[in-house]
Amino acid sequence: VAAQNCRRRKLNAILNLEEDVCNLQTQKESLKKEHSQCRRSISQIKQKLNNLYCDIFSRLRDDQGKPLNPLQYILHCSSSGSVFIIPKHLVKSEQKHNSEEQKQK
């Protein structure tokens, strides 16, 4: 009787584990689909942002009326919502300065 009870418990444990495996496989597939959708959404947002960036730079002009070169300038959004046009070389030197400060900490 003890052996039968042991075998029954073992079979129940195996069945529960098989059910868990099945549930986890279903969850994995669901997460894969969600991940794929998120990647597509991110890609679409990046494309829209790039289009917006190009549209903004196509409208910007310097003091002589020449279009600003998006390879030389970037748009910087402050926490207050203000947008600034900054030369890229200033941003690179600021990033170097900030990374050096972080290394020292």
DSSP file (Angstrom, degrees, kcal/mol; ACC not computed):
  #  RESIDUE AA STRUCTURE BP1 BP2  ACC     N-H-->O    O-->H-N    N-H-->O    O-->H-N    TCO  KAPPA ALPHA  PHI   PSI    X-CA   Y-CA   Z-CA
    1    1 A V     >        0   0    0      0, 0.0     4,-2.6     0, 0.0     5,-0.2   0.000 360.0 360.0 360.0 -43.1    0.0    0.0    0.0
    2    2 A A  H  >  +     0   0    0      1,-0.2     4,-2.2     2,-0.2     5,-0.1   0.896 360.0  50.0 -61.6 -39.2    2.8    2.4    0.9
    3    3 A A  H  > S+     0   0    0      2,-0.2     4,-2.6     1,-0.2    -1,-0.2   0.903 110.1  50.0 -66.3 -40.8    4.5    1.6   -2.5
    4    4 A Q  H  > S+     0   0    0      2,-0.2     4,-2.6     1,-0.2    -2,-0.2   0.923 111.1  48.9 -62.9 -43.7    1.2    2.3   -4.3
    5    5 A N  H  X S+     0   0    0     -4,-2.6     4,-2.6     1,-0.2    -2,-0.2   0.898 111.1  50.7 -61.8 -40.3    0.8    5.6   -2.5
    6    6 A C  H  X S+     0   0    0     -4,-2.2     4,-2.3    -5,-0.2    -2,-0.2   0.926 111.5  47.0 -63.7 -44.9    4.4    6.5   -3.4
    7    7 A R  H  X S+     0   0    0     -4,-2.6     4,-2.7     2,-0.2    -2,-0.2   0.900 111.9  51.1 -64.3 -40.2    3.8    5.7   -7.1
    8    8 A R  H  X S+     0   0    0     -4,-2.6     4,-2.6     2,-0.2    -2,-0.2   0.929 111.2  47.2 -63.0 -45.2    0.5    7.7   -7.1
    9    9 A R  H  X S+     0   0    0     -4,-2.6     4,-2.6     1,-0.2    -1,-0.2   0.905 112.2  51.0 -61.6 -40.8    2.2   10.7   -5.6
   10   10 A K  H  X S+     0   0    0     -4,-2.3     4,-2.4     2,-0.2    -2,-0.2   0.925 111.1  47.1 -63.4 -44.5    5.1   10.4   -8.1
   11   11 A L  H  X S+     0   0    0     -4,-2.7     4,-2.8     2,-0.2    -2,-0.2   0.904 112.2  50.6 -63.1 -41.7    2.6   10.3  -11.0
   12   12 A N  H  X S+     0   0    0     -4,-2.6     4,-2.5     2,-0.2    -2,-0.2   0.914 110.3  49.7 -62.2 -42.0    0.7   13.2   -9.6
   13   13 A A  H  X S+     0   0    0     -4,-2.6     4,-2.3     2,-0.2    -2,-0.2   0.916 111.7  48.7 -62.7 -42.4    4.0   15.2   -9.3
   14   14 A I  H  X S+     0   0    0     -4,-2.4     4,-2.6     2,-0.2    -2,-0.2   0.921 111.6  49.1 -63.7 -44.3    4.9   14.3  -12.9
   15   15 A L  H  X S+     0   0    0     -4,-2.8     4,-2.3     2,-0.2    -2,-0.2   0.908 111.5  49.5 -61.6 -42.1    1.4   15.3  -14.2
   16   16 A N  H  X S+     0   0    0     -4,-2.5     4,-2.4     1,-0.2    -1,-0.2   0.904 111.7  48.9 -63.6 -40.8    1.7   18.6  -12.3
   17   17 A L  H  X S+     0   0    0     -4,-2.3     4,-2.5     2,-0.2    -2,-0.2   0.896 110.0  50.9 -67.1 -39.1    5.2   19.2  -13.8
   18   18 A E  H  X S+     0   0    0     -4,-2.6     4,-2.3     2,-0.2    -2,-0.2   0.901 110.9  49.2 -63.7 -39.9    4.0   18.4  -17.3
   19   19 A E  H  X S+     0   0    0     -4,-2.3     4,-2.6     2,-0.2    -2,-0.2   0.909 110.6  50.4 -64.7 -41.3    1.1   20.9  -16.8
   20   20 A D  H  X S+     0   0    0     -4,-2.4     4,-2.6     2,-0.2    -2,-0.2   0.913 109.7  50.7 -61.8 -42.4    3.6   23.5  -15.6
   21   21 A V  H  X S+     0   0    0     -4,-2.5     4,-2.3     2,-0.2    -2,-0.2   0.925 110.8  48.9 -61.3 -44.7    5.8   22.9  -18.6
   22   22 A C  H  X S+     0   0    0     -4,-2.3     4,-2.1     2,-0.2    -2,-0.2   0.923 112.2  48.1 -61.2 -45.2    2.8   23.3  -20.9
   23   23 A N  H  X S+     0   0    0     -4,-2.6     4,-2.4     1,-0.2    -2,-0.2   0.898 111.7  49.9 -62.6 -40.9    1.7   26.6  -19.2
   24   24 A L  H  X S+     0   0    0     -4,-2.6     4,-2.5     2,-0.2    -1,-0.2   0.868 108.8  52.0 -67.9 -35.6    5.3   27.9  -19.3
   25   25 A Q  H  X S+     0   0    0     -4,-2.3     4,-2.3     2,-0.2    -1,-0.2   0.906 110.9  48.2 -65.3 -40.7    5.5   27.1  -23.0
   26   26 A T  H  X S+     0   0    0     -4,-2.1     4,-2.2     2,-0.2    -2,-0.2   0.919 112.7  48.2 -63.4 -43.6    2.3   29.0  -23.7
   27   27 A Q  H  X S+     0   0    0     -4,-2.4     4,-2.5     1,-0.2    -2,-0.2   0.894 109.5  53.5 -64.2 -39.5    3.5   31.9  -21.6
   28   28 A K  H  X S+     0   0    0     -4,-2.5     4,-2.3     2,-0.2    -2,-0.2   0.923 109.4  47.7 -61.1 -45.6    6.8   31.9  -23.5
   29   29 A E  H  X S+     0   0    0     -4,-2.3     4,-2.2     2,-0.2    -1,-0.2   0.902 111.6  50.8 -62.4 -41.3    5.0   32.1  -26.9
   30   30 A S  H  X S+     0   0    0     -4,-2.2     4,-2.3     1,-0.2    -2,-0.2   0.915 110.9  48.2 -62.4 -43.0    2.9   34.9  -25.6
   31   31 A L  H  X S+     0   0    0     -4,-2.5     4,-2.7     2,-0.2    -2,-0.2   0.858 108.5  54.7 -67.0 -35.3    5.9   36.8  -24.4
   32   32 A K  H  X S+     0   0    0     -4,-2.3     4,-2.3     2,-0.2    -1,-0.2   0.923 109.7  47.0 -62.6 -43.6    7.7   36.3  -27.7
   33   33 A K  H  X S+     0   0    0     -4,-2.2     4,-2.4     2,-0.2    -2,-0.2   0.922 113.1  48.5 -63.2 -44.3    4.7   37.8  -29.5
   34   34 A E  H  X S+     0   0    0     -4,-2.3     4,-2.4     1,-0.2    -2,-0.2   0.907 111.0  50.6 -62.9 -41.9    4.6   40.7  -27.1
   35   35 A H  H  X S+     0   0    0     -4,-2.7     4,-2.5     2,-0.2    -1,-0.2   0.907 110.1  50.1 -61.8 -43.0    8.4   41.2  -27.5
   36   36 A S  H  X S+     0   0    0     -4,-2.3     4,-2.2     2,-0.2    -2,-0.2   0.907 110.7  49.1 -62.7 -42.6    7.9   41.2  -31.3
   37   37 A Q  H  X S+     0   0    0     -4,-2.4     4,-2.5     2,-0.2    -2,-0.2   0.902 110.8  50.6 -64.0 -40.7    5.1   43.8  -31.1
   38   38 A C  H  X S+     0   0    0     -4,-2.4     4,-2.8     2,-0.2    -2,-0.2   0.910 109.3  50.9 -63.8 -42.1    7.3   46.0  -28.8
   39   39 A R  H  X S+     0   0    0     -4,-2.5     4,-2.4     2,-0.2    -2,-0.2   0.911 111.1  48.3 -62.0 -41.9   10.2   45.8  -31.3
   40   40 A R  H  X S+     0   0    0     -4,-2.2     4,-2.5     2,-0.2    -2,-0.2   0.920 112.2  49.4 -63.8 -42.9    7.9   46.8  -34.1
   41   41 A S  H  X S+     0   0    0     -4,-2.5     4,-2.6     2,-0.2    -2,-0.2   0.920 111.3  48.7 -62.1 -44.3    6.5   49.7  -32.1
   42   42 A I  H  X S+     0   0    0     -4,-2.8     4,-2.7     1,-0.2    -1,-0.2   0.912 111.0  50.9 -62.7 -41.9    9.9   50.9  -31.1
   43   43 A S  H  X S+     0   0    0     -4,-2.4     4,-2.2     1,-0.2    -2,-0.2   0.912 111.2  47.9 -61.8 -42.9   11.0   50.7  -34.8
   44   44 A Q  H  X S+     0   0    0     -4,-2.5     4,-2.5     2,-0.2    -2,-0.2   0.905 112.1  49.2 -64.8 -41.4    8.0   52.8  -35.9
   45   45 A I  H  X S+     0   0    0     -4,-2.6     4,-2.7     2,-0.2    -2,-0.2   0.908 110.3  50.9 -65.1 -41.8    8.6   55.4  -33.2
   46   46 A K  H  X S+     0   0    0     -4,-2.7     4,-2.6     2,-0.2    -1,-0.2   0.910 111.0  49.0 -61.2 -41.7   12.2   55.7  -34.1
   47   47 A Q  H  X S+     0   0    0     -4,-2.2     4,-2.6     2,-0.2    -2,-0.2   0.919 112.1  48.0 -64.8 -43.3   11.2   56.2  -37.8
   48   48 A K  H  X S+     0   0    0     -4,-2.5     4,-2.5     2,-0.2    -2,-0.2   0.907 112.3  49.4 -63.2 -41.1    8.6   58.8  -36.8
   49   49 A L  H  X S+     0   0    0     -4,-2.7     4,-2.7     2,-0.2    -2,-0.2   0.906 111.0  49.5 -64.1 -42.0   11.2   60.6  -34.6
   50   50 A N  H  X S+     0   0    0     -4,-2.6     4,-2.6     2,-0.2    -2,-0.2   0.914 111.3  49.1 -63.0 -42.7   13.8   60.5  -37.5
   51   51 A N  H  X S+     0   0    0     -4,-2.6     4,-2.5     2,-0.2    -2,-0.2   0.909 112.5  48.2 -62.8 -41.6   11.2   61.9  -39.9
   52   52 A L  H  X S+     0   0    0     -4,-2.5     4,-2.8     2,-0.2    -2,-0.2   0.922 110.8  51.0 -63.3 -44.4   10.3   64.7  -37.4
   53   53 A Y  H  X S+     0   0    0     -4,-2.7     4,-2.5     1,-0.2    -2,-0.2   0.924 112.3  46.3 -58.5 -46.8   14.0   65.4  -36.9
   54   54 A C  H  X S+     0   0    0     -4,-2.6     4,-1.9     1,-0.2    -1,-0.2   0.898 112.2  51.1 -63.6 -40.6   14.5   65.7  -40.7
   55   55 A D  H  X S+     0   0    0     -4,-2.5     4,-0.8     2,-0.2    -2,-0.2   0.912 110.6  48.6 -63.9 -42.8   11.4   67.9  -41.0
   56   56 A I  H >X S+     0   0    0     -4,-2.8     3,-1.1     1,-0.2     4,-1.0   0.945 112.8  47.1 -62.5 -48.1   12.6   70.2  -38.3
   57   57 A F  H 3< S+     0   0    0     -4,-2.5    11,-0.4     1,-0.3    -1,-0.2   0.794 104.5  60.8 -67.4 -26.6   16.0   70.6  -39.8
   58   58 A S  H 3< S+     0   0    0     -4,-1.9    -1,-0.3     1,-0.2    -2,-0.2   0.748 110.0  43.3 -69.5 -20.6   14.6   71.2  -43.3
   59   59 A R  H << S+     0   0    0     -3,-1.1     2,-0.2    -4,-0.8    -1,-0.2   0.619  94.0  96.2 -97.9 -15.6   12.9   74.3  -41.9
   60   60 A L     <  -     0   0    0     -4,-1.0     8,-1.3    -3,-0.2     2,-0.3  -0.540  51.5-174.3 -81.8 142.0   15.7   75.7  -39.8
   61   61 A R  B     -A   67   0A   0      6,-0.2     2,-0.0    -2,-0.2    -2,-0.0  -0.956  18.1-129.9-133.1 150.9   18.0   78.4  -41.2
   62   62 A D    >   -     0   0    0      4,-2.8     3,-1.6    -2,-0.3     6,-0.1  -0.151  49.7 -78.4 -85.1-170.5   21.2   80.1  -40.0
   63   63 A D  T 3  S+     0   0    0      1,-0.3    -1,-0.0     2,-0.1    -2,-0.0   0.785 132.9  50.0 -63.3 -28.5   21.7   83.9  -39.9
   64   64 A Q  T 3  S-     0   0    0      2,-0.1    -1,-0.3     3,-0.0     0, 0.0   0.409 121.0-105.8 -90.7   2.3   22.4   84.0  -43.6
   65   65 A G  S <  S+     0   0    0     -3,-1.6    -2,-0.1     1,-0.3     3,-0.0   0.539  75.1 138.3  87.7   6.8   19.3   82.0  -44.5
   66   66 A K        -     0   0    0      1,-0.1    -4,-2.8    -5,-0.0    -1,-0.3  -0.593  61.8-100.1 -84.3 147.3   21.2   78.8  -45.3
   67   67 A P  B     -A   61   0A   0      0, 0.0    -6,-0.2     0, 0.0     2,-0.2  -0.381  39.4-112.4 -64.5 142.5   19.7   75.5  -44.1
   68   68 A L        -     0   0    0     -8,-1.3    -8,-0.1   -11,-0.4     3,-0.0  -0.540  27.4-120.1 -74.8 141.6   21.4   74.1  -40.9
   69   69 A N    >>  -     0   0    0     -2,-0.2     3,-1.8     1,-0.1     4,-1.3  -0.736  12.6-153.5 -84.8 116.6   23.3   70.9  -41.4
   70   70 A P  T 34 S+     0   0    0      0, 0.0    -1,-0.1     0, 0.0    -2,-0.0   0.653  94.9  63.6 -66.2 -12.3   21.9   68.1  -39.2
   71   71 A L  T 34 S+     0   0    0      1,-0.2     3,-0.0     3,-0.0    -2,-0.0   0.686 109.7  38.3 -80.1 -17.7   25.4   66.5  -39.2
   72   72 A Q  T <4 S+     0   0    0     -3,-1.8    16,-2.9    16,-0.1    17,-0.4   0.620 118.5  44.8-105.3 -17.1   26.8   69.6  -37.4
   73   73 A Y  E  <  -B   87   0B   0     -4,-1.3     2,-0.3    14,-0.3    -1,-0.1  -0.879  59.4-162.1-128.2 157.2   23.9   70.3  -35.0
   74   74 A I  E     -B   86   0B   0     12,-2.6    12,-2.6    -2,-0.3     2,-0.5  -0.929  23.9-118.1-131.2 160.8   21.6   68.4  -32.7
   75   75 A L  E     -B   85   0B   0     -2,-0.3     2,-0.5    10,-0.2    10,-0.2  -0.866  28.3-163.4 -96.4 131.3   18.2   69.2  -31.1
   76   76 A H  E     -B   84   0B   0      8,-3.1     8,-3.0    -2,-0.5     2,-0.6  -0.971   4.2-157.3-119.5 125.1   18.4   69.2  -27.3
   77   77 A C  E     -B   83   0B   0     -2,-0.5     6,-0.2     6,-0.2     2,-0.1  -0.892  12.7-149.6-102.3 123.2   15.2   69.0  -25.2
   78   78 A S    >   -     0   0    0      4,-3.0     3,-1.6    -2,-0.6     0, 0.0  -0.370  29.7-105.2 -84.7 169.3   15.5   70.3  -21.7
   79   79 A S  T 3  S+     0   0    0      1,-0.3    -1,-0.1     2,-0.1    -2,-0.0   0.728 120.6  60.6 -67.1 -20.7   13.4   69.0  -18.8
   80   80 A S  T 3  S-     0   0    0      2,-0.1    -1,-0.3     1,-0.0     3,-0.1   0.552 122.1-105.3 -83.0  -6.1   11.3   72.2  -18.9
   81   81 A G  S <  S+     0   0    0     -3,-1.6     2,-0.1     1,-0.3    -2,-0.1   0.388  75.2 138.5  98.6  -3.2   10.2   71.3  -22.5
   82   82 A S        -     0   0    0     -5,-0.0    -4,-3.0     1,-0.0     2,-0.5  -0.479  42.9-144.6 -75.0 147.7   12.4   73.9  -24.2
   83   83 A V  E     -B   77   0B   0     -6,-0.2     2,-0.3    -2,-0.1    -6,-0.2  -0.956  16.9-173.1-117.7 131.6   14.2   72.8  -27.4
   84   84 A F  E     -B   76   0B   0     -8,-3.0    -8,-3.1    -2,-0.5     2,-0.6  -0.905  23.1-134.2-122.6 150.0   17.7   74.1  -28.2
   85   85 A I  E     -B   75   0B   0     -2,-0.3   -10,-0.2   -10,-0.2    -2,-0.0  -0.926  33.5-179.2-101.5 119.9   19.9   73.7  -31.3
   86   86 A I  E     -B   74   0B   0    -12,-2.6   -12,-2.6    -2,-0.6     2,-0.1  -0.958  31.9-111.7-125.1 136.0   23.4   72.9  -30.2
   87   87 A P  E >>  -B   73   0B   0      0, 0.0     4,-1.2     0, 0.0     3,-0.9  -0.422  28.3-128.8 -61.7 139.5   26.5   72.3  -32.2
   88   88 A K  H 3> S+     0   0    0    -16,-2.9     4,-2.4     1,-0.3     5,-0.2   0.839 104.3  62.8 -61.6 -34.7   27.5   68.6  -32.0
   89   89 A H  H 3> S+     0   0    0    -17,-0.4     4,-1.7     1,-0.2    -1,-0.3   0.826 102.3  51.5 -64.6 -28.7   31.1   69.3  -31.0
   90   90 A L  H <> S+     0   0    0     -3,-0.9     4,-1.9     2,-0.2    -1,-0.2   0.875 109.5  49.5 -71.7 -36.8   29.9   71.0  -27.8
   91   91 A V  H  X S+     0   0    0     -4,-1.2     4,-2.6     2,-0.2    -2,-0.2   0.910 109.4  51.4 -68.7 -41.6   27.8   68.0  -26.9
   92   92 A K  H  X S+     0   0    0     -4,-2.4     4,-2.1     1,-0.2    -1,-0.2   0.911 111.2  46.9 -63.3 -42.1   30.6   65.6  -27.5
   93   93 A S  H  X S+     0   0    0     -4,-1.7     4,-2.0    -5,-0.2    -1,-0.2   0.873 112.8  50.3 -68.6 -34.1   33.0   67.6  -25.2
   94   94 A E  H  X S+     0   0    0     -4,-1.9     4,-2.6     2,-0.2    -2,-0.2   0.888 109.2  51.4 -68.3 -39.1   30.2   67.8  -22.6
   95   95 A Q  H  X S+     0   0    0     -4,-2.6     4,-2.5     2,-0.2    -2,-0.2   0.897 109.5  50.1 -64.6 -39.7   29.6   64.1  -22.7
   96   96 A K  H  X S+     0   0    0     -4,-2.1     4,-2.1     2,-0.2    -1,-0.2   0.918 111.4  49.1 -62.2 -43.3   33.4   63.5  -22.2
   97   97 A H  H  X S+     0   0    0     -4,-2.0     4,-1.9     1,-0.2    -2,-0.2   0.918 112.6  47.4 -62.4 -44.7   33.3   65.8  -19.3
   98   98 A N  H  X S+     0   0    0     -4,-2.6     4,-2.1     1,-0.2    -2,-0.2   0.886 111.4  50.2 -65.7 -39.7   30.3   64.0  -17.7
   99   99 A S  H  X S+     0   0    0     -4,-2.5     4,-1.9     1,-0.2    -1,-0.2   0.868 109.3  51.9 -68.9 -34.1   31.8   60.6  -18.3
  100  100 A E  H  X S+     0   0    0     -4,-2.1     4,-1.6     2,-0.2    -1,-0.2   0.892 109.1  50.7 -66.3 -38.8   35.0   61.7  -16.6
  101  101 A E  H  X S+     0   0    0     -4,-1.9     4,-1.2     1,-0.2    -2,-0.2   0.897 109.7  50.3 -64.5 -40.3   33.0   62.9  -13.6
  102  102 A Q  H  < S+     0   0    0     -4,-2.1    -1,-0.2     1,-0.2     3,-0.2   0.870 107.9  53.0 -67.1 -36.0   31.2   59.6  -13.3
  103  103 A K  H  < S+     0   0    0     -4,-1.9    -1,-0.2     1,-0.2    -2,-0.2   0.866 106.1  53.9 -65.9 -35.8   34.5   57.7  -13.4
  104  104 A Q  H  <        0   0    0     -4,-1.6    -1,-0.2     1,-0.3    -2,-0.2   0.798 360.0 360.0 -70.2 -27.1   35.8   59.8  -10.6
  105  105 A K     <        0   0    0     -4,-1.2    -1,-0.3    -3,-0.2    -2,-0.2   0.479 360.0 360.0 -75.4 360.0   32.8   59.0   -8.4
